[in-house]
Amino acid sequence: MTSTPEGFSTRAVHLGRGYSGNTGAVMPPVYLTSTFEQGNPDGFDYTRSGNPNFRLLETTLAALEGGEYATCFASGVSAITAIISTLKQGDCVLAEENVYGCTYRLFDKVFAKFGVEVVYADLADASNWPLIERHRPALVWLESPTNPLLKVLDLEGICTIAKRAGVPVLVDNTFASPYLQRPLEWGATLSLSSTTKYINGHSDSLAGIVATSDPAWHEKMVFAQKALGLQPSPFEAWLTARGARTLALRMERHSANALGLAEWMEKHPAVRAVQYPFLPSHPGHALARKQMLAGSGLFTAELAADVDETLAFCRQLRLFTLAESLGGVESLICHPATMTHASVPAEVRCSVGISDGLIRFSVGIEDVEDLRADLEQALDGLPGAGRHA
């Protein structure tokens, strides 16, 4: 190919198809080798420090993220670890208060021991943005939409203030995927994704990615990948590249299904509240439509139920599997208080709005009518569900 294709799906399909050698293979094989002969033309030596499958995946995802570079890791948590490992004793991180539970655990249980301080704030509230200039943190840590409450943060606004203060910004883009949102284009320094989720999309692989256009940060990520042993296996990288080729199609279906179900559940008497970025009732609705192409496949619902009733509802579903993770072609349901955010202290969960009745839906690509029927039969079994339209 003599030029880089313009469209997102064209790039997803046609980039990352090198190393065909003399075979003419349309799709690259898995390079299941730990070591390479010295002096080979492509510069490989040992898979921990580079592999053809890594390089192909990184080329594709850098282009899809709108960045110059990307570095792949063994999981989303490995990618998070790579970034936090660049910090030193006495450094401060200013983080959105509603972060992924494993991110909170890494900061609280691991890196706090090495003297890294984290200040949490509601960064969806612009009145808290002056904290960036007040603390001058080593890093601003964002998610948008957040996990699990789906708050939408003004990436451009926050990045503008951070740039003025000389502070790099990381955005965990897992919930949106680069098809729906590209944080680097809104001014972020780093865009992180657990590719286990939407980018792979088939619930059969763990991996993560960090994209950037900053060469210094890229060097830090390459160093962490090699020095800390955070690399994926070649097969995981191959599976992730395979999944990325259909990302656009899947995200369109995930988003359409989620919007339809969120609109319907919002009207159900057994549901106290529904949060979905593309619902007009969402406080960040206008901002979501500015930053995102569609609302993604996740929404949360707070049931008028206690923890036992909420878990009973989850287990009553037939097409939504009670499981952690998200972003696969199949629908999942999660109870954050006892699953993804169980490691977060109860008082912290309550303070940010993670109640015992809160459930998170990862809507798959099934027929939406079947998903709605499944939800309806489970909702009707809740106390106080009553009659509904």
Short mmCIF file of the C-alpha atoms (twelve columns), coordinates in Angstrom:
data_MODEL
# 
_entry.id   MODEL 
# 
loop_
_atom_site.group_PDB 
_atom_site.id 
_atom_site.type_symbol 
_atom_site.label_atom_id 
_atom_site.label_alt_id 
_atom_site.label_comp_id 
_atom_site.label_asym_id 
_atom_site.label_seq_id 
_atom_site.Cartn_x 
_atom_site.Cartn_y 
_atom_site.Cartn_z 
_atom_site.pdbx_PDB_model_num 
ATOM 1   C CA . MET A 1   0.000   0.000   0.000  1 
ATOM 2   C CA . THR A 2   1.377   3.400   -0.954 1 
ATOM 3   C CA . SER A 3   -0.762  5.590   1.323  1 
ATOM 4   C CA . THR A 4   -2.652  5.351   4.589  1 
ATOM 5   C CA . PRO A 5   -6.377  4.710   4.010  1 
ATOM 6   C CA . GLU A 6   -8.596  7.519   5.273  1 
ATOM 7   C CA . GLY A 7   -11.676 5.842   6.764  1 
ATOM 8   C CA . PHE A 8   -11.737 4.242   10.221 1 
ATOM 9   C CA . SER A 9   -12.947 0.822   9.068  1 
ATOM 10  C CA . THR A 10  -10.597 0.824   6.093  1 
ATOM 11  C CA . ARG A 11  -7.683  1.463   8.421  1 
ATOM 12  C CA . ALA A 12  -8.921  -1.213  10.823 1 
ATOM 13  C CA . VAL A 13  -9.073  -3.813  8.057  1 
ATOM 14  C CA . HIS A 14  -5.994  -2.957  6.013  1 
ATOM 15  C CA . LEU A 15  -3.367  -1.787  8.501  1 
ATOM 16  C CA . GLY A 16  -1.479  -4.372  10.516 1 
ATOM 17  C CA . ARG A 17  -1.205  -6.944  7.727  1 
ATOM 18  C CA . GLY A 18  2.557   -7.046  7.202  1 
ATOM 19  C CA . TYR A 19  5.201   -9.779  7.370  1 
ATOM 20  C CA . SER A 20  3.532   -11.916 4.703  1 
ATOM 21  C CA . GLY A 21  6.952   -13.021 3.438  1 
ATOM 22  C CA . ASN A 22  6.802   -15.317 0.441  1 
ATOM 23  C CA . THR A 23  3.413   -16.814 1.327  1 
ATOM 24  C CA . GLY A 24  1.140   -13.954 0.282  1 
ATOM 25  C CA . ALA A 25  -0.977  -14.618 3.389  1 
ATOM 26  C CA . VAL A 26  -3.895  -12.179 3.521  1 
ATOM 27  C CA . MET A 27  -3.866  -12.264 7.336  1 
ATOM 28  C CA . PRO A 28  -0.611  -12.529 9.308  1 
ATOM 29  C CA . PRO A 29  0.074   -15.707 11.271 1 
ATOM 30  C CA . VAL A 30  0.767   -15.922 14.996 1 
ATOM 31  C CA . TYR A 31  4.487   -15.652 15.645 1 
ATOM 32  C CA . LEU A 32  4.765   -18.112 18.509 1 
ATOM 33  C CA . THR A 33  8.458   -17.645 19.097 1 
ATOM 34  C CA . SER A 34  10.295  -16.392 22.149 1 
ATOM 35  C CA . THR A 35  13.534  -15.508 20.383 1 
ATOM 36  C CA . PHE A 36  14.823  -14.385 16.987 1 
ATOM 37  C CA . GLU A 37  18.080  -14.757 15.109 1 
ATOM 38  C CA . GLN A 38  20.357  -11.785 15.660 1 
ATOM 39  C CA . GLY A 39  20.672  -9.365  12.775 1 
ATOM 40  C CA . ASN A 40  17.274  -10.046 11.162 1 
ATOM 41  C CA . PRO A 41  16.078  -7.207  8.895  1 
ATOM 42  C CA . ASP A 42  13.104  -6.290  11.121 1 
ATOM 43  C CA . GLY A 43  15.178  -5.884  14.273 1 
ATOM 44  C CA . PHE A 44  13.493  -8.445  16.507 1 
ATOM 45  C CA . ASP A 45  15.485  -10.211 19.211 1 
ATOM 46  C CA . TYR A 46  13.275  -11.451 22.085 1 
ATOM 47  C CA . THR A 47  9.490   -11.397 22.296 1 
ATOM 48  C CA . ARG A 48  9.421   -9.588  25.638 1 
ATOM 49  C CA . SER A 49  10.941  -6.628  23.802 1 
ATOM 50  C CA . GLY A 50  9.053   -6.992  20.539 1 
ATOM 51  C CA . ASN A 51  7.235   -9.411  18.262 1 
ATOM 52  C CA . PRO A 52  5.707   -9.053  14.789 1 
ATOM 53  C CA . ASN A 53  2.195   -9.475  16.239 1 
ATOM 54  C CA . PHE A 54  2.838   -6.671  18.734 1 
ATOM 55  C CA . ARG A 55  4.122   -4.366  16.044 1 
ATOM 56  C CA . LEU A 56  1.182   -5.033  13.724 1 
ATOM 57  C CA . LEU A 57  -1.343  -4.437  16.499 1 
ATOM 58  C CA . GLU A 58  0.409   -1.285  17.648 1 
ATOM 59  C CA . THR A 59  0.495   0.114   14.118 1 
ATOM 60  C CA . THR A 60  -3.245  -0.436  13.734 1 
ATOM 61  C CA . LEU A 61  -4.281  0.938   17.101 1 
ATOM 62  C CA . ALA A 62  -2.077  4.009   16.874 1 
ATOM 63  C CA . ALA A 63  -3.846  4.875   13.625 1 
ATOM 64  C CA . LEU A 64  -7.315  4.174   15.057 1 
ATOM 65  C CA . GLU A 65  -6.584  6.309   18.132 1 
ATOM 66  C CA . GLY A 66  -5.311  9.176   15.985 1 
ATOM 67  C CA . GLY A 67  -1.863  8.953   17.580 1 
ATOM 68  C CA . GLU A 68  1.699   8.512   16.430 1 
ATOM 69  C CA . TYR A 69  2.478   5.571   18.707 1 
ATOM 70  C CA . ALA A 70  0.840   2.723   20.587 1 
ATOM 71  C CA . THR A 71  2.245   0.135   22.976 1 
ATOM 72  C CA . CYS A 72  0.441   -3.113  23.755 1 
ATOM 73  C CA . PHE A 73  0.319   -4.808  27.134 1 
ATOM 74  C CA . ALA A 74  -0.886  -8.034  28.711 1 
ATOM 75  C CA . SER A 75  -4.126  -6.499  30.044 1 
ATOM 76  C CA . GLY A 76  -5.761  -3.193  30.803 1 
ATOM 77  C CA . VAL A 77  -4.346  -3.373  34.337 1 
ATOM 78  C CA . SER A 78  -0.892  -3.990  32.853 1 
ATOM 79  C CA . ALA A 79  -1.301  -0.815  30.806 1 
ATOM 80  C CA . ILE A 80  -2.353  1.089   33.944 1 
ATOM 81  C CA . THR A 81  0.660   -0.345  35.796 1 
ATOM 82  C CA . ALA A 82  2.984   0.746   32.993 1 
ATOM 83  C CA . ILE A 83  1.819   4.335   33.309 1 
ATOM 84  C CA . ILE A 84  1.845   4.514   37.120 1 
ATOM 85  C CA . SER A 85  5.313   2.925   37.155 1 
ATOM 86  C CA . THR A 86  6.687   6.087   35.537 1 
ATOM 87  C CA . LEU A 87  5.849   8.053   38.702 1 
ATOM 88  C CA . LYS A 88  8.183   8.521   41.663 1 
ATOM 89  C CA . GLN A 89  7.944   9.005   45.388 1 
ATOM 90  C CA . GLY A 90  6.228   12.273  46.223 1 
ATOM 91  C CA . ASP A 91  4.370   12.531  42.910 1 
ATOM 92  C CA . CYS A 92  0.684   13.432  43.023 1 
ATOM 93  C CA . VAL A 93  -2.033  12.185  40.683 1 
ATOM 94  C CA . LEU A 94  -5.296  14.101  40.351 1 
ATOM 95  C CA . ALA A 95  -7.936  11.515  39.463 1 
ATOM 96  C CA . GLU A 96  -11.622 11.508  38.658 1 
ATOM 97  C CA . GLU A 97  -13.354 10.183  41.772 1 
ATOM 98  C CA . ASN A 98  -15.327 7.521   39.888 1 
ATOM 99  C CA . VAL A 99  -12.520 5.338   38.539 1 
ATOM 100 C CA . TYR A 100 -12.325 1.659   37.737 1 
ATOM 101 C CA . GLY A 101 -12.067 -0.405  40.919 1 
ATOM 102 C CA . CYS A 102 -8.760  -2.007  39.906 1 
ATOM 103 C CA . THR A 103 -7.279  1.433   39.217 1 
ATOM 104 C CA . TYR A 104 -8.294  2.513   42.712 1 
ATOM 105 C CA . ARG A 105 -6.822  -0.699  44.166 1 
ATOM 106 C CA . LEU A 106 -3.498  -0.214  42.359 1 
ATOM 107 C CA . PHE A 107 -3.178  3.321   43.666 1 
ATOM 108 C CA . ASP A 108 -4.375  2.486   47.181 1 
ATOM 109 C CA . LYS A 109 -2.798  -0.911  47.831 1 
ATOM 110 C CA . VAL A 110 0.325   -0.928  45.658 1 
ATOM 111 C CA . PHE A 111 1.691   2.445   44.633 1 
ATOM 112 C CA . ALA A 112 0.772   4.243   47.855 1 
ATOM 113 C CA . LYS A 113 3.508   2.150   49.472 1 
ATOM 114 C CA . PHE A 114 6.007   3.814   47.148 1 
ATOM 115 C CA . GLY A 115 4.912   7.322   48.034 1 
ATOM 116 C CA . VAL A 116 2.538   8.130   45.153 1 
ATOM 117 C CA . GLU A 117 -0.321  10.314  46.368 1 
ATOM 118 C CA . VAL A 118 -3.741  10.410  44.680 1 
ATOM 119 C CA . VAL A 119 -6.243  13.241  45.059 1 
ATOM 120 C CA . TYR A 120 -9.760  12.293  43.940 1 
ATOM 121 C CA . ALA A 121 -12.287 14.867  42.757 1 
ATOM 122 C CA . ASP A 122 -15.486 15.122  40.755 1 
ATOM 123 C CA . LEU A 123 -13.942 16.293  37.503 1 
ATOM 124 C CA . ALA A 124 -17.299 16.372  35.750 1 
ATOM 125 C CA . ASP A 125 -17.788 19.538  37.823 1 
ATOM 126 C CA . ALA A 126 -15.831 22.387  36.230 1 
ATOM 127 C CA . SER A 127 -15.537 24.121  39.594 1 
ATOM 128 C CA . ASN A 128 -12.983 21.428  40.536 1 
ATOM 129 C CA . TRP A 129 -10.735 22.030  37.523 1 
ATOM 130 C CA . PRO A 130 -8.627  24.662  39.351 1 
ATOM 131 C CA . LEU A 131 -7.309  21.721  41.406 1 
ATOM 132 C CA . ILE A 132 -5.041  21.028  38.431 1 
ATOM 133 C CA . GLU A 133 -3.190  24.315  38.808 1 
ATOM 134 C CA . ARG A 134 -3.351  24.180  42.608 1 
ATOM 135 C CA . HIS A 135 -1.801  20.690  42.945 1 
ATOM 136 C CA . ARG A 136 0.338   20.711  39.787 1 
ATOM 137 C CA . PRO A 137 0.063   16.893  39.700 1 
ATOM 138 C CA . ALA A 138 2.423   14.644  37.811 1 
ATOM 139 C CA . LEU A 139 -0.623  13.304  35.952 1 
ATOM 140 C CA . VAL A 140 -4.362  13.918  35.595 1 
ATOM 141 C CA . TRP A 141 -6.230  10.597  35.437 1 
ATOM 142 C CA . LEU A 142 -9.607  10.589  33.699 1 
ATOM 143 C CA . GLU A 143 -12.252 8.153   32.532 1 
ATOM 144 C CA . SER A 144 -15.072 9.185   30.224 1 
ATOM 145 C CA . PRO A 145 -17.590 7.659   30.356 1 
ATOM 146 C CA . THR A 146 -16.655 6.569   33.883 1 
ATOM 147 C CA . ASN A 147 -16.924 3.090   35.367 1 
ATOM 148 C CA . PRO A 148 -19.607 2.310   36.407 1 
ATOM 149 C CA . LEU A 149 -21.645 5.530   36.692 1 
ATOM 150 C CA . LEU A 150 -21.111 6.678   33.084 1 
ATOM 151 C CA . LYS A 151 -20.307 10.258  33.990 1 
ATOM 152 C CA . VAL A 152 -19.134 12.233  30.957 1 
ATOM 153 C CA . LEU A 153 -16.142 14.533  31.450 1 
ATOM 154 C CA . ASP A 154 -15.288 17.534  29.308 1 
ATOM 155 C CA . LEU A 155 -12.025 16.258  27.849 1 
ATOM 156 C CA . GLU A 156 -11.241 19.384  25.876 1 
ATOM 157 C CA . GLY A 157 -11.893 21.689  28.817 1 
ATOM 158 C CA . ILE A 158 -9.813  19.680  31.278 1 
ATOM 159 C CA . CYS A 159 -6.971  19.136  28.791 1 
ATOM 160 C CA . THR A 160 -6.825  22.854  28.023 1 
ATOM 161 C CA . ILE A 161 -6.276  23.721  31.682 1 
ATOM 162 C CA . ALA A 162 -3.813  20.860  32.162 1 
ATOM 163 C CA . LYS A 163 -1.797  21.940  29.135 1 
ATOM 164 C CA . ARG A 164 -1.605  25.463  30.507 1 
ATOM 165 C CA . ALA A 165 -0.253  24.009  33.768 1 
ATOM 166 C CA . GLY A 166 2.171   21.705  31.942 1 
ATOM 167 C CA . VAL A 167 0.460   18.574  33.273 1 
ATOM 168 C CA . PRO A 168 -0.065  15.444  31.131 1 
ATOM 169 C CA . VAL A 169 -3.564  13.964  30.938 1 
ATOM 170 C CA . LEU A 170 -4.454  10.299  30.670 1 
ATOM 171 C CA . VAL A 171 -7.914  9.200   29.555 1 
ATOM 172 C CA . ASP A 172 -9.087  5.642   30.098 1 
ATOM 173 C CA . ASN A 173 -11.092 5.228   26.894 1 
ATOM 174 C CA . THR A 174 -12.166 1.621   27.461 1 
ATOM 175 C CA . PHE A 175 -15.905 2.312   27.638 1 
ATOM 176 C CA . ALA A 176 -16.009 4.332   24.418 1 
ATOM 177 C CA . SER A 177 -13.373 2.652   22.207 1 
ATOM 178 C CA . PRO A 178 -11.478 4.671   19.595 1 
ATOM 179 C CA . TYR A 179 -14.363 4.285   17.169 1 
ATOM 180 C CA . LEU A 180 -16.661 6.426   19.316 1 
ATOM 181 C CA . GLN A 181 -14.113 8.731   20.961 1 
ATOM 182 C CA . ARG A 182 -10.445 9.618   20.464 1 
ATOM 183 C CA . PRO A 183 -9.077  11.417  23.536 1 
ATOM 184 C CA . LEU A 184 -5.830  12.430  21.820 1 
ATOM 185 C CA . GLU A 185 -7.874  14.567  19.442 1 
ATOM 186 C CA . TRP A 186 -9.355  16.422  22.448 1 
ATOM 187 C CA . GLY A 187 -5.913  17.210  23.856 1 
ATOM 188 C CA . ALA A 188 -5.085  14.192  26.032 1 
ATOM 189 C CA . THR A 189 -1.474  13.074  26.287 1 
ATOM 190 C CA . LEU A 190 -2.286  9.391   26.691 1 
ATOM 191 C CA . SER A 191 -5.257  7.236   25.693 1 
ATOM 192 C CA . LEU A 192 -5.527  3.919   27.495 1 
ATOM 193 C CA . SER A 193 -7.836  1.019   26.720 1 
ATOM 194 C CA . SER A 194 -8.381  -2.425  28.048 1 
ATOM 195 C CA . THR A 195 -8.542  -4.042  24.613 1 
ATOM 196 C CA . THR A 196 -10.004 -7.067  26.386 1 
ATOM 197 C CA . LYS A 197 -13.269 -5.181  26.062 1 
ATOM 198 C CA . TYR A 198 -14.597 -3.554  22.878 1 
ATOM 199 C CA . ILE A 199 -11.468 -3.538  20.740 1 
ATOM 200 C CA . ASN A 200 -11.150 -7.322  20.903 1 
ATOM 201 C CA . GLY A 201 -14.891 -7.721  21.375 1 
ATOM 202 C CA . HIS A 202 -15.159 -11.497 21.737 1 
ATOM 203 C CA . SER A 203 -14.416 -12.167 25.432 1 
ATOM 204 C CA . ASP A 204 -11.553 -14.492 24.528 1 
ATOM 205 C CA . SER A 205 -8.425  -12.416 25.103 1 
ATOM 206 C CA . LEU A 206 -6.745  -10.171 27.670 1 
ATOM 207 C CA . ALA A 207 -4.688  -7.199  26.484 1 
ATOM 208 C CA . GLY A 208 -4.291  -3.452  26.840 1 
ATOM 209 C CA . ILE A 209 -2.982  -0.510  24.865 1 
ATOM 210 C CA . VAL A 210 -1.583  2.957   25.513 1 
ATOM 211 C CA . ALA A 211 -1.592  5.398   22.589 1 
ATOM 212 C CA . THR A 212 0.171   8.754   22.442 1 
ATOM 213 C CA . SER A 213 1.750   11.255  20.081 1 
ATOM 214 C CA . ASP A 214 4.413   12.199  22.628 1 
ATOM 215 C CA . PRO A 215 7.725   10.448  21.812 1 
ATOM 216 C CA . ALA A 216 8.965   10.703  25.410 1 
ATOM 217 C CA . TRP A 217 5.877   8.963   26.759 1 
ATOM 218 C CA . HIS A 218 6.153   6.371   24.021 1 
ATOM 219 C CA . GLU A 219 9.693   5.572   25.148 1 
ATOM 220 C CA . LYS A 220 8.461   5.208   28.733 1 
ATOM 221 C CA . MET A 221 5.792   2.736   27.615 1 
ATOM 222 C CA . VAL A 222 8.233   0.668   25.542 1 
ATOM 223 C CA . PHE A 223 10.578  0.561   28.535 1 
ATOM 224 C CA . ALA A 224 7.782   -0.567  30.874 1 
ATOM 225 C CA . GLN A 225 6.640   -3.238  28.439 1 
ATOM 226 C CA . LYS A 226 10.131  -4.741  28.353 1 
ATOM 227 C CA . ALA A 227 11.557  -3.998  31.798 1 
ATOM 228 C CA . LEU A 228 8.453   -4.943  33.802 1 
ATOM 229 C CA . GLY A 229 7.477   -7.871  31.594 1 
ATOM 230 C CA . LEU A 230 4.052   -6.409  30.827 1 
ATOM 231 C CA . GLN A 231 3.814   -7.643  27.246 1 
ATOM 232 C CA . PRO A 232 0.943   -9.796  25.948 1 
ATOM 233 C CA . SER A 233 1.483   -13.143 24.280 1 
ATOM 234 C CA . PRO A 234 1.723   -13.126 20.475 1 
ATOM 235 C CA . PHE A 235 -1.583  -15.011 20.312 1 
ATOM 236 C CA . GLU A 236 -3.348  -12.411 22.486 1 
ATOM 237 C CA . ALA A 237 -2.020  -9.672  20.205 1 
ATOM 238 C CA . TRP A 238 -3.203  -11.607 17.147 1 
ATOM 239 C CA . LEU A 239 -6.695  -12.065 18.635 1 
ATOM 240 C CA . THR A 240 -6.888  -8.363  19.494 1 
ATOM 241 C CA . ALA A 241 -5.917  -7.369  15.949 1 
ATOM 242 C CA . ARG A 242 -8.529  -9.776  14.631 1 
ATOM 243 C CA . GLY A 243 -11.211 -8.178  16.786 1 
ATOM 244 C CA . ALA A 244 -10.244 -4.611  15.898 1 
ATOM 245 C CA . ARG A 245 -11.111 -5.219  12.246 1 
ATOM 246 C CA . THR A 246 -14.846 -5.310  13.054 1 
ATOM 247 C CA . LEU A 247 -14.833 -2.668  15.786 1 
ATOM 248 C CA . ALA A 248 -16.917 -0.095  13.912 1 
ATOM 249 C CA . LEU A 249 -19.677 -2.528  12.974 1 
ATOM 250 C CA . ARG A 250 -19.905 -3.922  16.475 1 
ATOM 251 C CA . MET A 251 -19.917 -0.530  18.191 1 
ATOM 252 C CA . GLU A 252 -22.771 0.654   15.995 1 
ATOM 253 C CA . ARG A 253 -24.884 -2.362  17.015 1 
ATOM 254 C CA . HIS A 254 -23.850 -2.210  20.694 1 
ATOM 255 C CA . SER A 255 -24.810 1.465   20.813 1 
ATOM 256 C CA . ALA A 256 -28.139 1.083   19.036 1 
ATOM 257 C CA . ASN A 257 -29.169 -1.819  21.275 1 
ATOM 258 C CA . ALA A 258 -28.108 -0.037  24.463 1 
ATOM 259 C CA . LEU A 259 -29.960 3.154   23.582 1 
ATOM 260 C CA . GLY A 260 -33.158 1.240   22.828 1 
ATOM 261 C CA . LEU A 261 -33.049 -0.702  26.091 1 
ATOM 262 C CA . ALA A 262 -32.086 2.336   28.177 1 
ATOM 263 C CA . GLU A 263 -35.027 4.332   26.780 1 
ATOM 264 C CA . TRP A 264 -37.409 1.490   27.621 1 
ATOM 265 C CA . MET A 265 -36.044 0.776   31.110 1 
ATOM 266 C CA . GLU A 266 -36.155 4.453   32.043 1 
ATOM 267 C CA . LYS A 267 -39.959 4.215   31.980 1 
ATOM 268 C CA . HIS A 268 -40.270 1.023   34.061 1 
ATOM 269 C CA . PRO A 269 -41.748 1.498   37.586 1 
ATOM 270 C CA . ALA A 270 -39.225 -0.892  39.168 1 
ATOM 271 C CA . VAL A 271 -36.333 1.284   37.983 1 
ATOM 272 C CA . ARG A 272 -35.368 4.386   39.955 1 
ATOM 273 C CA . ALA A 273 -32.942 5.822   37.412 1 
ATOM 274 C CA . VAL A 274 -31.081 4.961   34.208 1 
ATOM 275 C CA . GLN A 275 -27.791 6.480   33.144 1 
ATOM 276 C CA . TYR A 276 -26.789 6.371   29.472 1 
ATOM 277 C CA . PRO A 277 -24.797 9.160   27.805 1 
ATOM 278 C CA . PHE A 278 -27.101 9.485   24.812 1 
ATOM 279 C CA . LEU A 279 -30.319 9.711   26.850 1 
ATOM 280 C CA . PRO A 280 -31.604 13.308  27.041 1 
ATOM 281 C CA . SER A 281 -32.005 12.802  30.806 1 
ATOM 282 C CA . HIS A 282 -28.267 12.220  31.256 1 
ATOM 283 C CA . PRO A 283 -26.595 15.329  32.743 1 
ATOM 284 C CA . GLY A 284 -23.740 15.001  30.262 1 
ATOM 285 C CA . HIS A 285 -25.950 14.371  27.242 1 
ATOM 286 C CA . ALA A 286 -24.918 17.414  25.199 1 
ATOM 287 C CA . LEU A 287 -21.245 16.873  26.008 1 
ATOM 288 C CA . ALA A 288 -21.462 13.193  25.100 1 
ATOM 289 C CA . ARG A 289 -22.903 14.087  21.716 1 
ATOM 290 C CA . LYS A 290 -20.043 16.522  21.183 1 
ATOM 291 C CA . GLN A 291 -17.266 14.067  22.129 1 
ATOM 292 C CA . MET A 292 -18.700 10.706  21.086 1 
ATOM 293 C CA . LEU A 293 -20.055 9.301   17.841 1 
ATOM 294 C CA . ALA A 294 -22.613 7.195   19.752 1 
ATOM 295 C CA . GLY A 295 -23.320 6.245   23.351 1 
ATOM 296 C CA . SER A 296 -21.544 2.841   23.456 1 
ATOM 297 C CA . GLY A 297 -23.028 -0.404  24.730 1 
ATOM 298 C CA . LEU A 298 -23.100 0.285   28.468 1 
ATOM 299 C CA . PHE A 299 -25.810 1.682   30.662 1 
ATOM 300 C CA . THR A 300 -26.565 1.540   34.354 1 
ATOM 301 C CA . ALA A 301 -29.891 1.183   36.123 1 
ATOM 302 C CA . GLU A 302 -30.672 1.661   39.774 1 
ATOM 303 C CA . LEU A 303 -33.407 -0.704  40.845 1 
ATOM 304 C CA . ALA A 304 -35.940 -0.039  43.583 1 
ATOM 305 C CA . ALA A 305 -34.519 -3.068  45.367 1 
ATOM 306 C CA . ASP A 306 -32.088 -4.120  48.083 1 
ATOM 307 C CA . VAL A 307 -28.877 -6.056  47.421 1 
ATOM 308 C CA . ASP A 308 -30.509 -9.511  47.621 1 
ATOM 309 C CA . GLU A 309 -33.372 -8.530  45.334 1 
ATOM 310 C CA . THR A 310 -30.960 -6.918  42.901 1 
ATOM 311 C CA . LEU A 311 -28.792 -10.038 42.685 1 
ATOM 312 C CA . ALA A 312 -31.919 -12.208 42.328 1 
ATOM 313 C CA . PHE A 313 -32.971 -10.030 39.386 1 
ATOM 314 C CA . CYS A 314 -29.559 -10.490 37.762 1 
ATOM 315 C CA . ARG A 315 -29.760 -14.265 38.122 1 
ATOM 316 C CA . GLN A 316 -33.281 -14.329 36.682 1 
ATOM 317 C CA . LEU A 317 -32.003 -13.124 33.307 1 
ATOM 318 C CA . ARG A 318 -31.421 -15.653 30.544 1 
ATOM 319 C CA . LEU A 319 -29.605 -13.641 27.854 1 
ATOM 320 C CA . PHE A 320 -27.578 -11.411 30.196 1 
ATOM 321 C CA . THR A 321 -24.870 -13.420 31.940 1 
ATOM 322 C CA . LEU A 322 -23.947 -12.288 35.454 1 
ATOM 323 C CA . ALA A 323 -20.236 -11.712 34.962 1 
ATOM 324 C CA . GLU A 324 -17.524 -9.102  35.199 1 
ATOM 325 C CA . SER A 325 -16.024 -7.486  32.109 1 
ATOM 326 C CA . LEU A 326 -17.845 -5.930  29.181 1 
ATOM 327 C CA . GLY A 327 -17.580 -5.226  25.492 1 
ATOM 328 C CA . GLY A 328 -18.096 -8.715  24.087 1 
ATOM 329 C CA . VAL A 329 -20.661 -9.605  21.454 1 
ATOM 330 C CA . GLU A 330 -22.731 -11.282 24.185 1 
ATOM 331 C CA . SER A 331 -24.726 -9.340  26.788 1 
ATOM 332 C CA . LEU A 332 -23.492 -9.268  30.381 1 
ATOM 333 C CA . ILE A 333 -24.819 -7.823  33.617 1 
ATOM 334 C CA . CYS A 334 -22.699 -6.745  36.565 1 
ATOM 335 C CA . HIS A 335 -23.442 -5.719  40.159 1 
ATOM 336 C CA . PRO A 336 -20.623 -3.226  40.850 1 
ATOM 337 C CA . ALA A 337 -20.981 -3.146  44.646 1 
ATOM 338 C CA . THR A 338 -20.192 -6.870  44.925 1 
ATOM 339 C CA . MET A 339 -18.126 -7.300  41.760 1 
ATOM 340 C CA . THR A 340 -16.028 -4.680  39.924 1 
ATOM 341 C CA . HIS A 341 -15.971 -2.204  42.827 1 
ATOM 342 C CA . ALA A 342 -16.014 -4.621  45.753 1 
ATOM 343 C CA . SER A 343 -12.418 -3.563  46.522 1 
ATOM 344 C CA . VAL A 344 -13.565 0.034   46.996 1 
ATOM 345 C CA . PRO A 345 -14.587 0.759   50.612 1 
ATOM 346 C CA . ALA A 346 -18.367 0.882   51.114 1 
ATOM 347 C CA . GLU A 347 -18.291 4.491   52.284 1 
ATOM 348 C CA . VAL A 348 -16.376 5.507   49.159 1 
ATOM 349 C CA . ARG A 349 -18.817 3.606   46.933 1 
ATOM 350 C CA . CYS A 350 -21.767 5.338   48.570 1 
ATOM 351 C CA . SER A 351 -20.154 8.761   48.328 1 
ATOM 352 C CA . VAL A 352 -19.771 8.499   44.556 1 
ATOM 353 C CA . GLY A 353 -23.202 6.920   43.973 1 
ATOM 354 C CA . ILE A 354 -22.543 3.164   43.687 1 
ATOM 355 C CA . SER A 355 -25.554 1.841   45.584 1 
ATOM 356 C CA . ASP A 356 -26.549 -1.755  46.313 1 
ATOM 357 C CA . GLY A 357 -29.333 -1.445  43.736 1 
ATOM 358 C CA . LEU A 358 -27.047 -0.291  40.939 1 
ATOM 359 C CA . ILE A 359 -26.481 -2.668  38.021 1 
ATOM 360 C CA . ARG A 360 -24.370 -2.221  34.910 1 
ATOM 361 C CA . PHE A 361 -25.436 -3.651  31.575 1 
ATOM 362 C CA . SER A 362 -22.994 -4.479  28.813 1 
ATOM 363 C CA . VAL A 363 -25.377 -4.826  25.897 1 
ATOM 364 C CA . GLY A 364 -24.295 -7.229  23.187 1 
ATOM 365 C CA . ILE A 365 -25.191 -7.473  19.530 1 
ATOM 366 C CA . GLU A 366 -28.148 -9.872  19.905 1 
ATOM 367 C CA . ASP A 367 -31.613 -9.006  18.592 1 
ATOM 368 C CA . VAL A 368 -32.786 -6.160  20.791 1 
ATOM 369 C CA . GLU A 369 -36.352 -7.483  20.981 1 
ATOM 370 C CA . ASP A 370 -35.097 -10.652 22.643 1 
ATOM 371 C CA . LEU A 371 -33.004 -8.678  25.129 1 
ATOM 372 C CA . ARG A 372 -35.960 -6.500  26.039 1 
ATOM 373 C CA . ALA A 373 -38.213 -9.514  26.596 1 
ATOM 374 C CA . ASP A 374 -35.601 -11.028 28.894 1 
ATOM 375 C CA . LEU A 375 -35.341 -7.826  30.922 1 
ATOM 376 C CA . GLU A 376 -39.105 -7.482  31.114 1 
ATOM 377 C CA . GLN A 377 -39.697 -10.896 32.623 1 
ATOM 378 C CA . ALA A 378 -37.017 -10.304 35.259 1 
ATOM 379 C CA . LEU A 379 -38.199 -6.792  36.110 1 
ATOM 380 C CA . ASP A 380 -41.782 -7.931  36.499 1 
ATOM 381 C CA . GLY A 381 -40.614 -10.279 39.239 1 
ATOM 382 C CA . LEU A 382 -39.323 -7.437  41.405 1 
ATOM 383 C CA . PRO A 383 -41.374 -6.241  44.384 1 
ATOM 384 C CA . GLY A 384 -43.305 -3.121  43.484 1 
ATOM 385 C CA . ALA A 385 -42.883 -3.569  39.744 1 
ATOM 386 C CA . GLY A 386 -46.598 -3.146  39.212 1 
ATOM 387 C CA . ARG A 387 -48.199 -2.756  35.837 1 
ATOM 388 C CA . HIS A 388 -46.385 -0.828  33.147 1 
ATOM 389 C CA . ALA A 389 -46.794 0.095   29.523 1 
# 
